[in-house]
Amino acid sequence: MRAKIELPRGYDPRLLLWCLFIMSTVPSCCVCKKCPPQKDSVRVEYRDRIIHDTTTFTVEKEIEKIVTRDTSSHLENSWAKSDALVSEGFLHHSLESVPQIIKVPYEVVVTDTLIIEKLTEPQYIEKPLTWWQRFRQDAFWWLTGGIILLLLWTFRKLIFKIA
């Protein structure tokens, strides 16, 4: 058989609902702080430098022959050489360039682009609590104790009757 519990006289269940409502709306004792957003700094550097270099060209061999009535001859310079021969009353003349590699100096301007990214760490700054935050932290235990005493006071007759 089920035991029937009688509520004490003058008990109002609305008081219990009010206590539960107050307990559920009391914020926690944690202080919420927003961290500053992480900032990036990007720096772009341009560096110009001049490179002195040489390039090479190959002179191709060219041959020219001329036949005339003249005496024999031989000519030569750094670019070409020439020979002339008399044969059967005609002068056979040949001109050929000397195959060689020619170096030509030139300058190259090189522009280097450096992108430097630096991630900054968030810096946390301790700020003093406002008066409302201090009140909420300090009043938590007082409110908890008060609610417990209020519940004991509300159910005092019921608790002491069972015991």
Rosetta blueprint (number, residue, H / E / L):
1 M L
2 R L
3 A L
4 K L
5 I L
6 E L
7 L L
8 P L
9 R L
10 G L
11 Y L
12 D L
13 P H
14 R H
15 L H
16 L H
17 L H
18 W H
19 C H
20 L H
21 F H
22 I H
23 M H
24 S H
25 T H
26 V L
27 P L
28 S L
29 C L
30 C L
31 V L
32 C L
33 K L
34 K L
35 C L
36 P L
37 P L
38 Q L
39 K L
40 D E
41 S E
42 V E
43 R E
44 V E
45 E E
46 Y E
47 R E
48 D E
49 R E
50 I E
51 I E
52 H E
53 D E
54 T E
55 T E
56 T E
57 F E
58 T E
59 V E
60 E L
61 K L
62 E L
63 I E
64 E E
65 K E
66 I E
67 V E
68 T E
69 R L
70 D L
71 T L
72 S L
73 S L
74 H E
75 L E
76 E E
77 N L
78 S L
79 W L
80 A E
81 K E
82 S E
83 D E
84 A E
85 L E
86 V E
87 S E
88 E L
89 G L
90 F E
91 L E
92 H E
93 H E
94 S E
95 L E
96 E E
97 S E
98 V L
99 P L
100 Q E
101 I E
102 I E
103 K E
104 V E
105 P E
106 Y E
107 E E
108 V E
109 V E
110 V E
111 T E
112 D E
113 T E
114 L E
115 I E
116 I E
117 E E
118 K E
119 L E
120 T L
121 E L
122 P L
123 Q L
124 Y L
125 I L
126 E L
127 K L
128 P L
129 L L
130 T L
131 W H
132 W H
133 Q H
134 R H
135 F H
136 R H
137 Q H
138 D H
139 A H
140 F H
141 W H
142 W H
143 L H
144 T H
145 G H
146 G H
147 I H
148 I H
149 L H
150 L H
151 L H
152 L H
153 W H
154 T H
155 F L
156 R H
157 K H
158 L H
159 I H
160 F H
161 K H
162 I H
163 A L
